[in-house]
């Protein structure tokens, strides 16, 4: 979006809903919004493409600000895959796999087809716990549990990158009964290899594709049918064309249903439909199995019918009731400090200044500690501004900006202001 094109005729954003378009550090901007503003200045069209558009984009369509072009048919004439919600309640579950799921996978593999298995969680286990005293392996720098990566025999923080070897005894009670809880792609790879010993399993996540060219090599093997089970995170879910994949499996369909961030259910639905779109793209019909402990959840039943519009309408109704975007505008001031409490003290002073110069219709919420307060050795807090009137929100922010730097120097904090944040926790 910053390239100085000589004579642009159109600007195109594929997968416009993807949160990676938002720059989250340094200079904060959203590439989609920048594209729209640049296209307006150039007087050229901008095309936002997605099978699962963001709620903001669909809201702009409903208001007549954007023109809607619908492509109801899949390329090549293939039909959408049938989505089956597999009830995990009262099922025997082994490392995330149920017996009905294994049987379904075997049916597709026996027919000579490929199976894609999606789990958006790396590592072998999500935590390491002492069975005797309850100690859990935690990061030294973050309020997070260390993830067990068994092949490298190490515990790793997925937030700051801290690593340490796996210990043999509990550091608190010296007990030897350390247990790994939860599962990630590494453990699931082991379980799939056990269930299908004669089938090659390829795992695609950040751990297996770090080297330059590794992802291209893996995807080449997939397209050449060298592997029949493709296991991976969102790296596998986006935009790839695997003609021989006839079954897509979402191991944990509940991930995101009850997330902390108000956008978590929206992202969950988008990811599930993106994964479903990998199945049955050629002459063989596709099937999708979504494992869930909440099979009757209304959002999942909408996805089962491939009715993204109904899924969106339910979430929009919730957002309308709570006054959340796209029915309001948000701005978030984040602060972090090496000293506990300083970030909240700084933001409390900012909030006091905002309330002393308040603008009608603008709510000042907080300050509160971030969902993960300690991250990379620093303590984080945030202050939220919310308004249905965008002009009023910017007026309020303009009144606050002059005091931010002097107050930051006083309290010894770093701060940033994020207008239209895509993450508010």
N, C-alpha and C positions, 0 to 999 in steps of 0.2 A: 504493500500500500504506500510505501515511501519512495518507490522507484520513480525517477523523473522521466516518465514515458513521453515520447515526442508527440504522438497523436493518438491517445487512447480512444477507442470507440465504444468499449463496454468493459465494465468491471464485474467479475464473477467470483462469488464465494461459494465453494462447494462445502457441504456439511455445515451450513451456517450456524447450526445449533451448538456446535462443538465448543465447550468452555475453553479449549486451548487457544482460541482466538483472543481471549482476554489476557493482556500482559499484567501479571500479578505483582511484579516488583519493579523498582526503578521508576521509569516513566510509565505511568498507568494509562492504558488506553484499550479500547476494544476495536479489533481490526474490522469487524462488521460495521460498527458505527462510523469509523473513519472512512470506510469505502463508500458509505451512503453520503457522507458529507463531501467527499472528494468528487463523487459522481455528480452531485448537485452543482458543485462549482465548475465542473467541466461541461455540464449540460449533456451528459451521456447516461445511458441506462446502467443500472446495477442489478445483477441477478443474484438472488439468494437461493441456493439450491439445497434441499434436504427432504428426505423421506419422513423425517420427524422434526418439523420446524420448531423453533423456540416459541414459548408462549408470547414473548414480546412481539415477535414477527407476526404470529397469527392474530394478535390483538390489533396490530397496525393494519392487517388485511381487513378485519371486521370494521374498522373505523374508516375504511376507504383510503387510507394513506398509501397502501401498497396494492398492486394489482396481482391477483392470484391466477396462476396457471397450474392446473392439475394434470399429472401424468398417471392415470389410474392403472395402466398396464405395464407389466415388467418387460424389459427389453428381451427380444427373442421369443416372446409369446409364452413364456413359462408362467405357471400359476403360482399364487402365493402358497407357502407351505401351511399345512394344518398345525395349529398350536395345541398341544395337550398339556394341561396342568396336572402334574403328578402329586397327589396328596402324600406327604411324607409322614403324616401322623400315623402312629402304630405300625410303622414300617421298620424293618431292621436296616439300619444305615451304617455302612462301613466306609469311613473316611469320605463321607459326603455322597456315596453311591448307594442307591436302593436296588433291590433285586429286580423290580419291574424295569428300571432304567437299564440295567445291564442286559436284560433280555431284549429290550428294544434295540440297543446298540448292536447286539449279536446278530439280530435279524438283518440290519443294514450292512454290517460287515460281511456276513455270509453271502449277501447278494453282490459282493465285489465293490461296494461303495465306500466312501469316506465319511467319517463322523467328526464333527467339530464340537469340542467340549469347552465351555466358557466358564471361567472363574476369575473374577477380578481381584485376586489376592495372591501375592507372591509368597515364596518361602515354603518351608515344610510345615511349621506350626506357628500359630499366632502368639503363643506364649509358652514359657517354661515355668513350671510350678513345683514346689516341694510338696510331696504327698504327706510328709510328716508334720510340718509346721505352717504350711500355707504361703511361704515366701514365693514371690514372683520376680523373674528377671526384668529389671526396669532400666531405662536409659539414664545415664548420668547427667545428661544435658536437657532432656525433654520429659514432660509428663506422659510418657508412653511406655508400653511394654516392648521388650526386645523380641524380634521375630527370629525363630530358629531356622537357620539354613543348614540342614544336616550334611549335605554333600561337602560343603566347605568347613563343616564342623565349627560354626561360629554363630553367635547371636548378633543381630543387626538391627539398628534403629532405621526405619524407613523415612524418618523426618530429617535427621541431621547427618546420617551416615555413620554414626558411631558403631564400632565393631569390637567384639571381644570373643575369645575362644569359649566353647561350651565347657562349663565346669563339670567335674565328676561328683562333687559333693555340694550340698546346700551351704552357702556362706553364713547363714544364720545358725542352723542347728547341726551342721556337718552331716546331715542325713544323706543317704545315697539313693533315695527313691525320688528322683527328679522325673516329672512327667511332662510330656508335651501335649498342649491342649489346642484345639482348633486345627484347621488345615488350610494349606495353600496349594499352589500349583505343583510344587515339588512333591508334596505328600500324595496329591491326587495322581500325579504321573506314576508313582510307585504302585498305587492301588489299581490303576488301569492296566499296568504291566502284569500285575498279579492276576487280574480278572481275564486278561487276554494275552497269555504268554507268547502266542505265535504272531501277534500283531505288533508292528512298529508304532511307537508313540512318539510324536514330536511335540516338544514343549516350546511355546513361543511367549516369552516374557522378557523383561528388562535384564534378567540374570543370564539368559541364554543368547541374547542378541546384542551384547555390549560391544563386541568387536566390529570394526568397519566391514560392511558387506555381509555380516552374519544373517541379518533379516532377509536380504535378497536371496541368499543361498538356501535358507530354510523354506521360503515361499516357493522357490524353484523346485525343491524336492516335493513339496506338497502338490504342485501342479503336474508334476511328472508321475504322480501316484506312488511315490516311493514310501509314503507313510499313509496308513489308513485312519489313524486317530490323531487329530490335531487338537492339542490342548493349549489353551493360552488365556491371556488377559485381553484387555481392550485392543491391544496391538493386532489381534486376529479379527476383531469385530468390524473394523472400519474399511469399507470400500473394496475389499478383496473379492476377486472372482475365482471361486473354486468349483469348476463344473461338476466334479464327481462327488461333492458333498451333498448327501441327501438327508442327513440328520444333524440338527444343531441342538445342543444340550446346554441349558442354563442350570448349573448345579445348585446355585442359591438364588432362587427367584425373589426371595424376600429382602435381599440386600438393597436398601434404599427406601423400603416402604415406611420405615419409622425412623428416618435419619434426623440428625439434629438440625441440619440446614433445611429451610423451607423449600428449596429446589430439589431435594434429594429424590422425591418420588417422580418428578418430571424427568430427571436424568436416568432414573431406573427404567422408566418406560421407554425412553429413547434408546438406551443401550440394549434392552431386550429385543426391540424391533430391529435394531441394526444387526444383532446376532442372528435373529430369525431370517433376515434377508440374505444370509450366506447359504441357506439350504435350498436345494431344488432350483438352481439357476439355469440348468440345461434341460435335457429331454426327460430326465427322471424326476418324478414328483418329490417334493421335499416334506420333511416332518420336523417339528420342533417339540422338544420336551422341556418343560419348565418345572423344576422341583420346588415345592413350597409347603410351608407349614400353615399357610393361610390361603388355601385354594379358592375360597369364596370371596376374597377381597375384591371390591368392585373395580379397582384399577386393573387387577390381573384379569378379571373376566372381560373387560373392555379390550385388553391386549389380545386375549385369546380369540376374539372375533375380528382381529386386525382393524378395529375401529379406532384409529388414532384420534379422530375428531371427537368421539365420545369420551375417550380418555382425557383429552385436553379440556373438554367442557367441564368435567368433574373437578379437575384441578383449578380451572379458572373460577368456578363457583366458590371454592374454598378461598382462593386469593381475593375474590370480590368481597366476601364476608369479613375477611381479616384486614382488608385494606393494603394488601401486599402487591408488589409489582406483578403484572403491568398496570395495576390500578392506582399505583402511587410511585413516587420516585424516592430513591434512597441515596444517602451519602454516608460513608463510614470513615471516621477518623481512627486510625490505628496508632498505637504507641507501644514502644518496647524499651525496656531499661534493664541494665545489669543488676539493679537493686530492687528487691521485692517491694511492691506497693507504690513505687514512684510513678509508674505508668497510670495507675488509677488516680493518683493525686493530681497529676498533670491534666488528665481528662476531666476530672471534677472541676478544676479551675476553668477549663475551656467551656464546660457545660454551664457553669455559673455565668460566664461572660455571654454565652448564647441566650440564656434565659433573661439576662438583663437587657438584651437588645432583641427580644423575640420578635418574630414575624408571624402574623396570624396564619394559622393552618399548618405550621411547621412544628412537629413533635421532636423533642430532644429526649432520647432514650438512653439511659445509662449515666455514667460509665459502668461497664462490667468487665470481669476478666474474660479473656478469650477462652474458647472451649478447651484448648490446650494452652494453659496459662504459661507454662515454662517450655520454651522451645529454643533449641540451639543455645542453651545457657542464658537466655534472656527472658524476662517476664513481660507478657503481652496483655494488653487490655484494649477496649474499643468503645467508641461513642457513636451512636447511630442517630441520624437525622432522617425524618420521614415526612413526606407531604404529598397530597394529591395535586398540589399546584407546583409545577416544576420551576416556574419563575420565582415563586416565593422561596423555594428551597435554595436557589442560587443566591437570592438576596440575603438569606440568612447566612449562607456560607461566606459571602463577601464581607459580612460584618465580623465573622469569626477569624478569618484568615490573618488579619494584622496582628492578632495576639498570639498566634501559634508559636512563632519562632522565639519571641521573648520568654514565653512560658516554658518552652522546651529547654532553653538554655538554663532557666532557673531550676528545673526539676531533673535535668540531665537525662533526657529521653530522646529517642528517635521517633519521628512521626511521619505519617503519610495520610493523604486524603484520597479516598476512592469514591468517585461519583458513579452510580450504577454498579455497585459491587455484585459479583456473581457468587460470592461466598460471604456470608454474614456471621459465621461462627468461628 
